[in-house]
Amino acid sequence: RDSRDRSVLTRFHTTRPWLEHNDARMNLAIALTAARYGAATANYTEVLRLLKRTEPGSGKQRVCGARCRDVLTGQEFDVKAKCVINATGPFTDSVRKMDDQEVPNICQPSAGVHIVMPGYYSPDNMGLLDPATSDGRVIFFLPWEKMTIAGTTDSPTDVTSHPIPTEEDINFILSEVRNYLSVDVEVRRGDVLAAWSGIRPLVTDPNSKDTQSICRNHVVAVSDSGLVTIAGGKWTTYRAMAQDTIDAAIQAHNLPAGSSKTIGLLLQGAEDWSPTLYIRLVQDYGLESEVAQHLASTYGDKAFEVAKIAQVTGKRWPIVGKRLVSEFPYIEAEVIYGVKEYARTAVDIVSRRTRLAFLNVQAAEEALPRIVDIMGKELNWNEQKKKEELEAARKFLYYEMGYKVKSDQLTDSSEITLVPSDIERYKKRFHMFDKDKKGFITILDVQRVLEVKFPSAFFFFFNFVLLFFSAVYSGHCLRS
């Protein structure tokens, strides 16, 4: 590894922390901006099938709408349209096949796992990317929301609404991260605070002669029945993607339209935002500086609306803004405001209105009861509904945000995956305690080495430590 050519290693530096991307907030801001300009938006809505009509004269079938279902209530309804645009990411092909069962797939879904670790793993204003890892996949780690985000794996996957991170992928990322840190820094599995898997909708161009090669940009295609599909692309080109798609729709359906307005159009919250906006929140409302900075960077000029509904703390300072959990700047008022912005489940709040589930899955679990209580008041949930929401959110954290793989590390039946350097380090520590070479260590051994008499309250804790060392040394829990 030391002799590997690192000429491709890339470091990038920023002195502006507000440039960190909050993809969930940006996605919501786009929808809210569209609504402001007259769009009818709906979340938790599933397309069941496409509606078609026969074109007079030619007799061709043309797509003219969709049969939809409200996932939360089960109600079905039709949406009629002159043009239907398929912008469904990894689900692109499932909608295309509603139009034509014989159409070949163009989407090649790829799973990418990310992990979040404590902020001390990365400088506040610097990130690192290496496209030449041990097996050729890209690895990066960079500061994000005062933590460190690291990733990513890249492997073919089935399309699902609930992708799950695997222990194998998490350990791959950890093993690669070790290559870039000082030998003094111990990269520990226990430092993984959250983990998740996402699906990249890599696509081939149906308009190209080479239908097997992956298109690195976005693809716009119009079917014989008039279904417009936009697939591929990335966040940094989303406005170009939208403009190309609308241009294709206008041309395919002879729609009356003026020139594109996307250049210079500000998203929700951007109108009166400035880097010092948070100071006004501190001065005018009595919010903590950290909370004010979070609100300003997340909601832009809409942060004042959140501050207005923030609860009084009853303390000398801060005056308003009760935190959901002490170590993160998310406040209870954001739950209320999240409901105003179409949040309908507790999962919406912990993952799509705040990023708590992505930053620390255990902290998110701790905040859930209070979140459910607040949402219950806003949405008139009864006790049974609140219980269901709590269980659904915990299931989400357990399977999709890495709580399960984290918990599995602590069970008796789980194997402990250690690299050779870990094994040697624990052996040395074991021998440090096992002076008499008994093959096991006792409380007295620990007391003798540390020269401390431990209170009885720590008895069970040290029993756990002793069992761990003994298991590691004996090899019963090792997997090479």
C-alpha positions in Angstrom: 0.0 0.0 0.0 2.8 2.4 0.8 4.3 2.0 -2.7 1.0 2.6 -4.4 1.0 5.6 -6.8 -1.0 8.3 -4.9 -0.8 10.8 -7.7 -4.6 10.5 -8.1 -5.2 11.4 -4.4 -7.3 14.6 -4.2 -7.7 16.9 -1.3 -10.2 19.7 -1.4 -10.4 22.7 0.9 -13.2 25.1 1.8 -13.4 28.0 4.3 -17.1 28.2 3.9 -18.9 25.4 6.0 -22.3 26.5 4.7 -21.4 24.9 1.3 -21.9 21.4 2.8 -24.7 19.8 0.9 -28.0 18.9 2.7 -29.6 16.9 -0.1 -32.8 16.2 1.8 -33.3 19.9 2.4 -32.5 20.9 -1.1 -34.9 18.3 -2.5 -37.7 19.7 -0.3 -36.7 23.3 -1.2 -37.1 22.5 -4.9 -40.6 21.1 -4.3 -41.6 24.0 -2.1 -40.3 26.5 -4.7 -42.3 24.7 -7.4 -45.4 24.9 -5.2 -44.8 28.6 -4.8 -44.9 29.0 -8.6 -48.2 27.1 -8.9 -47.3 23.4 -9.0 -49.5 20.9 -7.2 -47.2 18.7 -5.2 -48.0 15.5 -3.3 -45.7 13.2 -1.2 -46.4 9.6 -0.3 -48.1 9.2 -3.7 -47.6 6.0 -5.7 -48.2 5.6 -9.5 -50.2 2.4 -10.1 -50.4 2.6 -13.9 -50.3 5.1 -16.7 -53.5 6.3 -18.4 -53.7 6.3 -22.2 -56.0 7.6 -24.9 -56.3 6.8 -28.6 -55.2 9.6 -30.8 -57.8 10.5 -33.4 -56.7 9.9 -37.0 -53.5 7.9 -36.3 -55.1 5.5 -33.8 -51.9 5.6 -31.7 -52.0 5.2 -27.9 -50.8 8.3 -26.1 -50.0 8.6 -22.4 -52.4 11.1 -20.8 -52.1 10.7 -17.1 -51.6 8.3 -14.2 -53.6 6.3 -11.7 -52.2 7.1 -8.3 -52.6 6.0 -4.7 -52.2 7.9 -1.5 -49.9 5.5 0.4 -51.0 6.8 3.8 -54.7 6.5 3.3 -55.0 4.0 0.4 -57.2 6.4 -1.6 -56.8 6.1 -5.4 -57.3 8.9 -7.9 -56.5 9.8 -11.5 -54.2 12.7 -12.5 -54.8 13.8 -16.1 -52.1 15.6 -18.1 -51.1 16.7 -21.5 -47.6 15.3 -20.8 -46.3 12.8 -18.3 -42.6 13.0 -17.2 -40.9 10.0 -15.6 -38.3 11.3 -13.1 -38.2 8.4 -10.7 -34.4 7.7 -10.3 -33.7 4.0 -9.7 -37.4 3.2 -10.4 -37.1 4.6 -14.0 -37.6 1.3 -15.7 -40.6 0.2 -13.7 -42.5 3.3 -14.9 -41.2 2.9 -18.5 -42.6 -0.7 -18.5 -46.0 0.7 -17.4 -45.9 2.4 -20.8 -44.4 -0.5 -22.8 -43.7 -4.0 -21.3 -41.2 -4.8 -24.1 -39.0 -1.8 -23.6 -35.4 -2.8 -22.5 -34.0 -1.6 -19.2 -31.8 1.4 -19.2 -31.2 1.7 -15.5 -28.3 -0.2 -13.9 -28.8 0.4 -10.1 -25.7 0.5 -8.0 -25.6 0.5 -4.2 -23.4 2.9 -2.3 -22.9 2.7 1.5 -21.9 5.7 3.6 -20.9 5.8 7.2 -20.7 8.7 9.7 -18.0 8.9 12.3 -17.0 11.5 14.9 -15.8 14.9 13.6 -12.2 14.4 14.8 -11.6 12.0 11.9 -11.5 14.9 9.4 -10.4 18.6 9.6 -13.3 21.1 9.7 -12.4 22.6 6.3 -10.8 19.8 4.3 -11.9 16.6 2.6 -10.1 13.8 0.8 -11.0 11.7 -2.2 -9.1 8.8 -3.7 -10.4 7.1 -6.9 -7.8 4.3 -6.7 -8.4 2.2 -3.6 -7.3 -1.4 -3.0 -10.0 -2.8 -5.3 -10.5 0.2 -7.6 -13.5 1.7 -5.9 -13.6 5.4 -4.9 -13.2 6.3 -1.3 -13.7 9.7 0.3 -14.1 11.2 3.7 -15.0 14.8 4.5 -16.5 17.0 7.2 -20.3 17.0 7.2 -22.6 18.5 9.8 -19.7 18.6 12.3 -19.2 14.9 11.8 -17.1 12.9 9.3 -18.9 11.2 6.4 -17.0 8.4 4.6 -17.8 6.2 1.7 -18.5 4.7 -0.6 -18.9 1.2 -1.9 -20.1 0.5 -5.4 -21.9 -2.8 -6.3 -24.9 -3.9 -8.4 -28.1 -4.1 -6.5 -31.8 -4.8 -6.9 -34.1 -1.7 -6.8 -35.8 -1.4 -3.4 -37.4 1.4 -1.4 -35.5 0.2 1.7 -31.8 -0.4 0.9 -29.8 -1.8 3.9 -26.1 -1.3 4.7 -24.1 -4.5 5.2 -21.3 -5.2 7.7 -19.0 -6.1 4.8 -19.4 -2.7 3.2 -18.9 -0.9 6.5 -15.7 -2.8 7.2 -14.4 -2.1 3.7 -14.8 1.6 4.2 -13.1 1.4 7.6 -10.2 -0.6 6.2 -9.7 2.0 3.5 -10.0 5.0 5.9 -7.1 3.5 7.9 -4.8 4.0 5.0 -5.1 7.8 5.2 -4.8 8.5 8.9 -1.9 8.6 11.3 -0.9 5.3 12.8 -1.6 6.9 16.2 -5.3 7.1 15.3 -7.2 3.9 16.0 -10.1 3.5 13.6 -12.7 1.7 15.6 -15.9 0.0 14.4 -17.6 1.4 17.5 -17.0 4.9 16.1 -19.5 4.3 13.3 -22.5 6.4 14.4 -24.7 5.8 11.5 -24.6 3.8 8.2 -26.9 3.7 5.2 -27.1 2.5 1.7 -28.3 4.5 -1.3 -29.1 3.5 -4.9 -27.4 5.3 -7.8 -29.5 5.1 -11.0 -26.7 4.7 -13.5 -28.2 4.6 -17.0 -27.4 3.6 -20.5 -28.6 5.9 -23.3 -31.5 4.3 -25.3 -30.8 6.8 -28.1 -27.2 5.6 -28.5 -26.0 2.8 -30.7 -23.9 1.5 -27.8 -26.7 0.6 -25.4 -24.3 -1.2 -23.0 -22.0 1.6 -21.9 -22.9 3.7 -18.9 -23.8 7.3 -19.5 -22.0 9.6 -17.1 -24.5 12.5 -17.7 -28.3 12.5 -17.8 -30.4 11.0 -20.5 -33.8 12.4 -21.8 -35.9 10.0 -23.9 -39.4 10.3 -25.4 -41.4 7.0 -26.0 -43.7 6.4 -29.0 -46.6 7.1 -26.7 -45.2 10.4 -25.5 -43.8 9.4 -22.1 -40.9 11.7 -21.3 -38.1 10.0 -19.2 -35.3 11.8 -17.5 -32.7 9.5 -16.0 -29.2 9.6 -14.6 -27.5 12.9 -13.8 -26.4 14.4 -10.5 -27.1 17.1 -8.0 -24.7 19.5 -9.6 -26.5 19.5 -12.9 -30.1 19.3 -11.7 -31.1 22.6 -13.3 -29.7 21.6 -16.7 -31.5 18.3 -16.3 -34.8 20.0 -15.6 -34.4 22.4 -18.5 -33.5 19.7 -21.0 -36.5 17.6 -19.8 -39.0 20.5 -20.1 -37.6 21.4 -23.5 -38.1 17.8 -24.7 -41.7 17.8 -23.3 -42.5 21.1 -25.0 -41.2 19.8 -28.4 -42.8 16.3 -28.1 -46.2 17.6 -27.2 -46.3 21.0 -28.9 -46.9 22.8 -25.6 -47.1 26.6 -25.4 -44.3 27.9 -23.3 -41.9 30.8 -23.1 -38.2 30.7 -22.5 -36.7 28.9 -19.4 -36.7 30.9 -16.2 -34.3 28.6 -14.2 -31.2 30.8 -14.5 -31.2 33.1 -11.5 -34.4 31.7 -9.9 -33.9 31.4 -6.2 -35.0 28.4 -4.2 -37.2 28.6 -1.1 -35.4 30.4 1.7 -32.7 32.0 -0.4 -34.2 35.4 -1.0 -33.0 37.2 2.1 -30.3 34.8 3.2 -26.8 36.1 4.2 -23.9 34.5 6.0 -24.6 36.7 9.0 -28.4 36.0 9.2 -27.9 33.7 12.2 -26.7 36.7 14.3 -30.2 38.3 13.9 -31.7 35.0 15.1 -29.5 35.1 18.2 -30.2 38.8 18.9 -33.9 38.9 18.1 -35.1 35.6 19.5 -32.5 34.5 22.1 -31.4 31.3 20.3 -28.1 29.6 21.0 -25.5 30.5 18.4 -25.1 26.9 17.3 -28.8 26.5 16.9 -29.1 29.8 15.1 -26.4 28.8 12.6 -28.1 25.5 12.0 -31.4 27.1 11.3 -30.0 29.8 9.0 -28.0 27.3 6.9 -30.9 24.9 6.7 -34.0 27.1 6.2 -32.4 30.3 4.9 -34.7 33.3 5.5 -37.4 30.9 6.6 -35.4 30.3 9.8 -37.3 33.2 11.3 -40.6 31.3 10.9 -39.0 28.4 12.9 -37.7 30.8 15.5 -41.1 32.4 16.0 -42.6 29.0 17.1 -39.6 28.0 19.2 -40.6 27.2 22.8 -39.3 29.1 25.8 -36.7 27.1 27.6 -37.3 28.6 31.1 -33.5 29.2 31.4 -31.5 32.4 31.5 -29.9 31.3 28.2 -31.0 30.3 25.6 -34.3 32.0 25.9 -36.0 29.9 23.3 -35.2 26.7 21.4 -35.5 23.4 23.3 -33.2 20.8 21.8 -34.4 17.3 20.8 -31.1 15.9 22.0 -28.4 17.8 23.8 -25.5 17.2 21.4 -27.2 18.3 18.2 -28.7 21.7 17.3 -32.1 20.4 16.2 -34.9 21.9 18.2 -38.5 20.9 18.9 -39.9 23.8 16.9 -38.5 22.1 13.8 -40.8 19.2 14.3 -43.8 21.6 14.2 -42.4 23.4 11.2 -41.7 20.1 9.5 -45.3 19.2 9.7 -46.2 22.5 8.0 -43.7 21.4 5.3 -45.6 18.1 4.6 -43.8 15.8 7.1 -46.3 13.0 7.8 -44.2 10.4 9.7 -41.6 10.3 12.4 -39.2 9.0 9.8 -39.7 12.1 7.8 -38.5 14.2 10.8 -35.4 12.2 11.8 -34.2 11.6 8.3 -35.7 14.1 5.8 -36.5 17.3 7.8 -33.5 16.9 10.2 -30.5 14.8 9.5 -30.4 13.2 13.0 -30.7 9.6 11.8 -27.8 10.2 9.5 -25.6 11.7 12.2 -26.2 9.4 15.1 -28.7 6.6 15.0 -28.8 6.2 18.8 -29.4 9.9 19.3 -32.3 9.7 16.8 -33.8 6.8 18.7 -33.6 8.8 21.9 -35.4 11.7 20.3 -38.2 9.6 18.8 -40.7 9.6 21.7 -40.6 13.4 22.0 -40.9 13.8 18.2 -43.9 11.4 18.1 -45.6 13.4 20.9 -45.2 16.7 19.1 -46.3 15.3 15.8 -49.2 13.6 17.5 -50.5 17.0 18.7 -50.1 18.6 15.3 -51.7 15.8 13.4 -54.2 14.6 16.0 -52.8 11.1 16.4 -54.4 8.8 18.9 -52.3 6.6 21.2 -52.4 3.7 18.8 -51.2 5.8 15.9 -48.4 7.2 18.0 -47.3 3.7 19.0 -47.3 2.6 15.3 -45.2 5.6 14.3 -42.7 4.9 17.1 -42.4 1.3 16.1 -42.1 2.1 12.3 -39.4 4.7 13.0 -37.4 2.4 15.2 -37.6 -0.3 12.5 -36.3 2.2 10.0 -33.3 3.1 12.3 -32.7 -0.6 13.0 -32.5 -1.8 9.5 -31.8 1.1 7.2 -29.6 3.4 9.3 -27.2 0.9 10.6 -28.6 0.3 14.1 -28.9 -3.4 13.4 -25.3 -3.9 12.3 -24.2 -1.8 15.2 -26.2 -3.8 17.7 -25.1 -7.1 16.3 -21.5 -6.2 17.3 -22.6 -6.3 20.9 -24.4 -9.7 20.9 -22.8 -12.9 22.2 -23.6 -14.7 18.9 -21.9 -12.2 16.7 -18.4 -12.6 15.4 -15.8 -9.8 15.9 -14.1 -8.9 12.7 -10.5 -7.8 13.4 -7.6 -7.1 11.1 -4.2 -8.6 12.0 -3.0 -5.3 13.5 -6.0 -5.3 15.8 -5.3 -8.8 16.9 -1.7 -8.0 17.8 -2.7 -4.9 19.7 -5.2 -6.7 21.8 -2.8 -9.5 22.5 -0.2 -7.1 23.8 -2.9 -5.5 26.0 -4.0 -8.9 27.2 -0.4 -9.9 28.2 0.0 -6.6 30.0 -2.8 -7.7 32.3 -2.0 -11.4 32.4 1.4 -11.1 34.1 1.2 -14.6 35.5 0.4 -16.1 32.0 -2.8 -17.8 33.3 -4.6 -17.4 30.0 -7.2 -15.2 31.5 -7.4 -12.1 33.6 -9.3 -11.1 36.7 -10.4 -8.0 38.5 -7.3 -8.2 40.7 -5.1 -8.2 37.5 -6.8 -5.1 36.3 -6.5 -3.4 39.7 -2.8 -4.3 40.0 -2.0 -2.9 36.6 -4.0 0.3 36.9 -3.2 0.6 40.6 -6.8 1.6 41.3 -9.4 0.0 43.5 -12.6 0.2 41.5 -16.0 0.8 43.2 -18.4 -2.1 43.2 -20.6 -0.2 40.7 -18.0 -0.9 38.0 -17.9 -4.7 38.7 -20.2 -5.6 35.8 -18.4 -3.3 33.4 -15.1 -4.9 34.1 -16.6 -8.4 33.9 -17.6 -7.5 30.3 -14.1 -6.2 29.6 -12.5 -9.4 30.9 -14.8 -11.6 28.9 -14.0 -9.6 25.8 -10.2 -9.8 26.3 -10.4 -13.5 27.1 -12.6 -14.2 24.0 -10.3 -12.3 21.7 -7.2 -13.9 23.0 -8.6 -17.4 22.9 -9.7 -16.9 19.3 -13.3 -17.9 20.0 -14.7 -14.7 18.5 -12.1 -14.1 15.8 -12.8 -14.3 12.1 -9.8 -14.0 9.8 
